[in-house]
């Protein structure tokens, strides 16, 4: 045998224990180490350090007897094989040993050949178990490797996108006992991967079996169970998922199909989930259960003029947040329409043309997307992002052309913020968010109005304040550094020297 085994001999008679160890070392192959202990307590403590493969156990031990020692050691090292060696051959001992799963019961004196034979049999049993475990491990690794493919195929099959493999076969191969389940869909345009990860993680955390896939931009989830789940439990689970998504600021709409008790029922639950998520998106609902929907409703509303008019209104008002929300809501409607993708792309391009045509005064100055780039885009989400970016730039241009006085007021507000909060960890991103402008627009406006970047202006302002503090002589250099917004005296001194040519201490002197 090529495997190496760790053997423990538990024998209170030192001479007998050493004799057994000697026989094992010289008559048995494949033994890595043999340890001899004289009582049950020592055997239990040694088992905690290094679990033995085989234990030769005497029954009559001082303190804890051999059978009790076996019971306690089995709790520590469950894979250890035990062989009892005793001068007593009473039936009661043998009966108890069998209940404990002891491999063999040898009566002293034990012959070297008899011991060798038993040890080789035990080692063969261990070898067989190890081989089985290794095969099971390899099989599980292969199953884990292809599990994502199987889950994806299962979801696509339920969604009737393709159904080459029966669902029952997929579940059997995945070693899943499935007798019921339901489908729920989540629409969160541009956030699919994040939603997929969050939902799977949350469902796994509450012990629910759930597989999911992104289909046409929608996150499709299938919750599976060995038996039907009460509707109240489904409602609680879906609310838990909705709260988890909301806490991560993932704005989305959920549609939940009814409980199913068959593969065909899961496909029906999917259709119900699609209808429910369309309804949720069209009516601005966070979550809709199919069995709570009105008997007759059509949530597929593909309209261009109304959303285009709202986008234009928000652009003129400079409300880029609501503009982008309206734009993405329009794209969600496209996504849920069930139309072919090329038709959805055409409608999106037409929306762009309508919005741009509403602002002829921007034609000469706004760096819009080239027409060929818009036409060449074949990805709905990418086109949405492109239009959002150009609409934001349009809004900024409108602000510049229609309200130069407001631009002056904006820069005045920025300068006032600097004068009041120069000692904070101030950034243009923070100010832009507070004033409801894009960073790109505010940066460009500040440079045009002042002739320098925001960072240059803020640094010069801080240096001037530092000069005043140094001249007063009431604060240390370290205190002045923190008072002017720097977290490090060394960095403050470096910047001060760069702008003044001397260190703070030299300036004070």
C-alpha positions in Angstrom: 0.0 0.0 0.0 1.3 3.4 -1.0 -0.8 5.3 1.5 0.8 6.3 4.8 -1.2 5.7 8.0 -1.0 7.1 11.5 -1.6 4.4 14.2 -2.3 4.8 17.9 -2.0 2.0 20.4 -3.9 2.4 23.7 -2.5 -0.1 26.2 -1.9 0.3 29.9 0.7 -2.4 30.0 3.8 -0.6 28.7 5.6 -3.8 27.6 2.6 -5.1 25.6 2.0 -1.7 24.1 5.6 -1.4 22.9 5.5 -5.0 21.6 2.4 -4.2 19.5 4.1 -1.1 18.2 7.1 -3.1 17.2 5.0 -5.7 15.4 3.2 -3.0 13.5 6.4 -1.3 12.4 8.1 -4.4 11.1 5.2 -6.5 9.9 2.8 -4.0 8.4 3.4 -1.8 5.3 2.3 1.7 4.8 2.6 2.9 8.4 3.9 6.5 8.8 3.9 6.6 12.6 2.9 4.6 15.7 2.2 6.3 19.0 1.6 4.4 22.3 -0.4 5.8 25.2 -1.3 4.2 28.5 -4.8 5.4 29.2 -8.0 6.8 27.7 -7.5 10.4 28.8 -4.1 10.6 27.0 -5.6 8.9 23.9 -8.4 11.5 23.7 -6.0 14.4 24.1 -3.6 13.0 21.5 -6.6 12.5 19.1 -7.4 16.3 19.4 -3.8 17.1 18.2 -3.6 14.6 15.3 -6.5 12.3 14.4 -5.2 8.8 14.0 -6.3 6.6 11.1 -6.4 3.4 13.1 -6.5 2.9 16.9 -5.7 -0.4 18.7 -7.7 -0.1 21.9 -7.5 -2.2 25.1 -10.7 -2.3 27.0 -9.5 -2.5 30.6 -7.8 0.9 31.0 -7.3 2.9 34.2 -9.8 5.6 34.6 -11.9 5.7 31.4 -12.3 2.3 30.0 -11.7 1.4 26.3 -15.3 1.5 25.1 -16.0 4.9 26.7 -12.7 6.2 25.2 -13.8 5.0 21.8 -17.1 6.9 22.2 -15.4 10.1 23.0 -12.7 9.8 20.3 -15.4 9.2 17.7 -16.8 12.6 18.5 -13.3 14.1 17.8 -12.2 12.1 14.8 -15.1 10.5 13.1 -13.2 8.8 10.3 -10.9 6.8 12.7 -11.1 3.0 12.6 -11.0 1.1 15.9 -9.8 -2.4 16.6 -10.2 -3.7 20.2 -7.5 -5.9 21.7 -8.5 -7.4 25.0 -7.9 -10.5 27.3 -11.6 -10.7 27.8 -13.8 -12.3 25.1 -17.2 -11.8 26.8 -20.1 -11.4 24.5 -21.2 -8.2 26.2 -17.9 -6.5 25.2 -18.2 -7.7 21.6 -21.8 -6.6 21.4 -21.0 -3.1 22.6 -18.1 -2.9 20.3 -20.3 -3.7 17.3 -22.7 -0.9 18.3 -19.8 1.5 18.3 -18.8 0.4 14.8 -15.5 -1.2 15.9 -13.9 -2.9 12.9 -12.6 -6.0 14.7 -12.3 -7.6 18.2 -9.0 -9.5 18.9 -8.4 -11.6 22.0 -5.0 -11.5 23.6 -2.5 -12.8 23.1 -2.6 -11.6 19.5 -0.3 -13.3 17.0 1.9 -11.2 14.7 0.3 -12.7 11.6 -3.2 -12.2 13.0 -2.5 -8.5 13.7 -0.9 -8.0 10.3 -4.0 -9.5 8.6 -6.5 -7.3 10.5 -4.4 -4.2 9.9 -4.2 -4.8 6.1 -8.0 -5.3 6.0 -8.6 -2.1 7.9 -6.1 -0.2 5.6 -7.9 -1.6 2.5 -11.2 -0.4 3.9 -9.7 3.1 4.6 -8.2 3.1 1.1 -11.5 2.3 -0.4 -13.2 5.1 1.6 -10.5 7.6 0.6 -10.9 6.6 -3.1 -14.7 7.0 -2.8 -14.3 10.4 -1.2 -11.9 11.5 -3.8 -14.2 10.5 -6.6 -17.1 12.3 -4.9 -14.9 15.4 -4.5 -14.0 15.3 -8.2 -17.6 14.8 -9.2 -18.7 17.7 -7.0 -16.0 19.9 -8.4 -17.2 19.1 -11.9 -20.8 19.7 -10.9 -19.8 23.1 -9.3 -17.9 24.0 -12.5 -20.9 23.5 -14.7 -23.6 24.5 -12.2 -23.7 28.1 -13.5 -24.3 26.7 -17.1 -27.0 24.4 -15.8 -28.7 27.2 -13.8 -28.6 29.5 -16.8 -30.1 26.8 -19.1 -32.8 26.1 -16.5 -33.8 29.8 -16.4 -33.8 30.1 -20.1 -35.8 27.0 -20.4 -38.4 28.3 -18.0 -38.5 31.6 -19.9 -39.2 29.4 -23.0 -36.2 31.0 -24.7 -34.8 27.5 -25.4 -35.9 24.1 -23.9 -33.7 21.4 -25.4 -33.2 19.8 -21.9 -36.3 18.9 -19.8 -36.4 20.8 -16.5 -36.6 17.5 -14.5 -33.4 16.3 -16.1 -31.6 19.6 -15.2 -32.9 19.4 -11.6 -31.8 15.8 -11.2 -28.3 16.5 -12.6 -28.0 19.4 -10.2 -29.1 17.1 -7.4 -32.0 19.3 -6.5 -35.4 17.9 -5.2 -37.9 20.4 -6.8 -41.6 20.0 -6.5 -42.7 23.7 -6.4 -41.5 27.2 -7.0 -42.3 30.6 -8.4 -40.6 33.1 -10.7 -40.0 36.8 -10.0 -38.4 39.4 -12.3 -36.6 42.6 -11.5 -36.2 45.5 -13.9 -33.3 47.8 -13.0 -31.9 49.2 -16.2 -28.1 49.2 -16.2 -27.9 47.5 -12.8 -28.5 43.8 -13.8 -25.2 42.3 -12.6 -25.5 44.1 -9.2 -29.1 43.1 -8.7 -28.3 39.5 -9.7 -25.5 39.3 -7.1 -27.5 41.0 -4.3 -30.6 38.8 -4.7 -28.8 35.5 -4.9 -26.7 36.5 -1.8 -29.8 37.5 0.1 -31.8 34.4 -0.9 -28.9 32.2 0.0 -28.6 34.0 3.4 -32.2 33.0 4.3 -31.7 29.4 3.2 -33.8 29.7 0.0 -32.9 28.0 -3.2 -32.8 30.5 -6.0 -31.3 30.6 -9.4 -31.2 33.6 -11.7 -30.1 35.0 -15.1 -30.2 38.2 -17.1 -32.5 37.9 -20.1 -32.9 40.8 -22.4 -31.8 43.1 -19.6 -34.3 41.7 -17.1 -33.2 39.8 -14.0 -35.1 36.6 -14.0 -35.1 34.6 -10.7 -36.6 31.2 -10.0 -37.2 30.3 -6.4 -37.3 26.5 -5.9 -38.6 24.4 -3.1 -39.2 20.7 -2.2 -42.8 21.6 -1.4 -45.2 24.5 -2.0 -44.6 27.6 0.1 -47.5 29.6 1.6 -48.2 32.8 -0.1 -47.5 34.8 3.1 -44.0 33.4 3.2 -43.5 34.4 -0.5 -44.7 37.9 0.3 -42.3 38.2 3.3 -39.4 37.0 1.2 -40.1 39.4 -1.7 -40.4 42.3 0.7 -37.1 41.3 2.3 -35.5 41.3 -1.2 -37.1 44.6 -2.1 -35.8 46.2 1.1 -32.3 44.8 0.5 -32.2 46.3 -3.0 -33.6 49.6 -1.7 -31.0 49.8 1.1 -28.3 49.6 -1.6 -29.9 52.4 -3.5 -30.8 50.1 -6.4 -33.9 51.6 -7.9 -35.9 48.9 -9.7 -39.3 47.3 -10.2 -40.3 43.8 -9.2 -42.9 41.5 -10.6 -43.8 38.2 -8.9 -45.5 35.3 -10.5 -47.8 32.8 -8.7 -46.6 29.6 -7.0 -46.3 26.6 -9.3 -46.1 22.9 -8.7 -44.7 21.7 -12.0 -42.3 22.7 -14.8 -45.1 23.9 -16.9 -46.3 25.9 -13.9 -42.9 27.5 -13.6 -43.2 28.7 -17.2 -46.7 30.1 -16.5 -45.3 31.8 -13.3 -42.6 33.4 -15.6 -45.2 34.8 -17.9 -47.1 36.1 -14.9 -43.9 37.7 -13.5 -43.3 39.4 -16.9 -46.8 40.9 -16.9 -46.4 42.0 -13.3 -43.0 43.7 -13.8 -44.3 45.5 -16.9 -47.2 46.8 -14.8 -44.9 47.8 -12.0 -42.6 49.8 -14.3 -45.5 51.5 -16.2 -47.1 52.6 -12.9 -43.9 53.4 -10.9 -44.5 50.6 -8.4 -41.7 49.0 -6.5 -43.2 45.6 -6.4 -46.4 44.0 -7.9 -47.7 40.5 -7.4 -49.5 39.0 -10.4 -52.5 37.8 -8.3 -53.1 41.4 -7.1 -53.2 43.0 -10.5 -56.4 44.3 -12.1 -58.1 41.7 -14.3 -57.5 43.7 -17.4 -54.5 46.0 -18.0 -52.0 46.7 -20.6 -48.7 47.9 -19.2 -46.9 48.1 -22.5 -47.1 51.8 -23.4 -44.6 52.8 -26.1 -44.9 56.5 -26.4 -42.3 59.0 -27.7 -43.8 62.4 -27.7 -44.8 62.5 -24.0 -41.4 61.4 -22.6 -39.6 63.6 -25.1 -41.7 66.6 -23.9 -40.9 65.8 -20.3 -37.2 65.4 -21.0 -37.1 68.8 -22.8 -38.9 70.4 -19.8 -36.3 69.1 -17.4 -33.5 70.1 -19.7 -34.7 73.7 -19.8 -35.1 73.7 -16.0 -31.6 72.3 -15.6 -33.0 69.3 -13.7 -30.6 66.6 -15.0 -31.6 64.2 -12.3 -35.2 64.0 -13.3 -34.2 64.2 -17.0 -32.1 61.1 -16.6 -34.8 59.4 -14.6 -37.3 60.1 -17.3 -34.9 58.9 -20.0 -34.2 55.6 -18.2 -37.9 55.1 -17.6 -38.5 55.4 -21.3 -35.8 52.8 -22.0 -37.3 50.5 -19.3 -40.6 50.8 -21.2 -38.8 49.7 -24.4 -37.2 46.9 -22.6 -40.5 45.5 -21.4 -42.4 46.1 -24.6 -41.7 42.7 -26.1 -40.7 44.3 -29.4 -37.7 43.1 -31.4 -34.5 44.8 -30.4 -34.0 46.7 -33.7 -37.5 48.3 -33.2 -36.5 49.3 -29.7 -33.3 50.9 -31.0 -35.2 52.8 -33.7 -37.6 54.2 -31.1 -34.7 55.4 -29.0 -33.0 57.1 -31.9 -36.3 58.8 -32.8 -36.6 60.1 -29.2 -33.1 61.6 -29.5 -34.0 63.3 -32.8 -37.2 64.8 -31.2 -35.4 66.1 -28.2 -32.5 67.6 -30.1 -34.9 69.1 -32.7 -36.6 71.0 -29.8 -33.4 73.1 -29.2 -32.4 74.6 -32.6 -30.4 77.3 -30.8 -27.9 74.6 -29.6 -27.1 73.2 -33.1 -23.9 75.2 -33.5 -22.5 75.0 -30.1 -23.4 71.7 -28.5 -21.0 68.7 -29.0 -23.7 66.2 -29.8 -23.3 62.6 -30.8 -22.5 62.1 -34.5 -25.5 60.7 -36.3 -23.5 57.7 -37.6 -22.5 56.9 -34.0 -26.1 56.8 -32.9 -27.1 54.7 -35.8 -24.2 52.3 -35.3 -25.0 51.6 -31.6 -26.6 48.1 -31.3 -26.8 47.9 -27.5 -29.8 49.4 -25.8 -28.1 50.2 -22.5 -25.1 51.7 -24.2 -27.4 54.0 -26.3 -29.2 55.0 -23.1 -25.9 56.0 -21.5 -24.8 57.9 -24.6 -28.1 59.9 -24.7 -28.0 60.6 -21.0 -24.5 62.1 -21.4 -25.3 64.3 -24.4 -28.6 65.5 -22.8 -26.7 66.5 -19.7 -24.3 68.5 -21.9 -27.3 70.1 -23.6 -28.7 71.1 -20.3 -25.3 72.7 -19.4 -25.2 74.6 -22.7 -28.7 75.8 -22.1 -27.7 77.2 -18.8 -24.7 78.9 -20.3 -26.6 80.5 -23.2 -29.8 81.4 -21.4 -28.6 82.7 -18.1 -25.1 84.2 -18.0 -26.1 86.2 -15.0 -26.9 83.0 -13.2 -23.5 81.7 -14.1 -22.0 84.7 -12.3 -24.2 84.0 -9.3 -23.1 80.4 -9.4 -19.4 81.3 -9.3 -20.1 83.8 -6.6 -21.8 81.0 -4.6 -18.8 78.7 -5.1 -16.4 81.5 -3.9 -18.6 82.1 -0.9 -18.6 78.4 0.0 -14.8 78.5 -0.2 -14.5 81.5 2.0 -16.8 79.9 4.6 -15.6 76.3 4.4 -12.0 76.4 3.3 -11.0 74.6 6.4 -13.0 71.5 5.5 -12.2 68.7 3.1 -13.7 70.6 0.3 -13.9 69.4 -3.3 -15.6 70.6 -6.5 -17.6 67.4 -6.6 -19.2 68.3 -3.2 -20.0 71.8 -4.2 -21.4 70.7 -7.6 -23.7 68.2 -5.9 -24.9 70.9 -3.4 -25.6 73.4 -6.2 -27.2 70.7 -8.5 -24.7 71.0 -11.3 -22.5 68.5 -13.1 -18.9 68.6 -12.1 -17.8 68.9 -15.7 -20.0 72.0 -16.2 -19.1 73.7 -13.0 -15.4 73.1 -13.5 -15.5 74.6 -17.0 -17.6 77.5 -15.8 -15.3 78.3 -12.9 -12.2 78.2 -15.1 -13.9 80.5 -17.7 -15.1 83.0 -15.0 -12.0 83.1 -12.8 -9.1 82.2 -15.2 -7.9 79.4 -12.9 -9.1 75.9 -11.8 -11.1 75.4 -8.6 -8.1 73.6 -7.0 -5.8 76.5 -7.8 -8.2 79.0 -6.4 -8.9 77.0 -3.2 -5.1 76.4 -2.6 -4.3 80.2 -3.0 -7.2 81.1 -0.7 -5.9 78.7 1.9 -2.3 80.0 1.6 -3.6 83.6 2.0 -5.5 82.7 5.2 -2.4 80.9 6.4 -0.3 84.0 5.9 -2.8 86.0 8.0 -2.6 83.4 10.8 1.2 83.3 10.7 1.3 87.1 10.9 -1.0 87.1 14.0 1.3 84.7 15.7 -1.4 83.1 17.9 -1.3 79.6 16.5 1.4 77.0 15.8 2.2 75.9 12.3 0.5 72.6 13.0 -2.7 74.4 14.2 -2.6 76.6 11.1 -2.3 73.6 8.8 -5.5 72.0 10.3 -7.2 75.4 10.4 -6.7 75.8 6.6 -7.9 72.4 5.6 -4.7 70.3 5.6 -4.5 67.0 7.4 -0.7 67.0 7.5 1.7 69.7 8.7 4.4 68.4 6.3 2.1 68.6 3.3 0.9 72.1 4.3 4.6 73.3 4.6 5.4 71.8 1.2 2.4 73.6 -0.5 3.2 76.8 1.4 6.8 76.9 0.2 5.6 76.1 -3.4 3.4 79.2 -3.4 5.5 81.6 -1.4 9.1 80.4 -1.8 9.6 80.1 2.0 8.5 77.8 4.7 5.8 78.8 7.2 8.3 79.3 9.9 10.5 81.5 7.7 7.5 83.5 6.7 6.6 84.1 10.3 10.1 85.2 11.2 
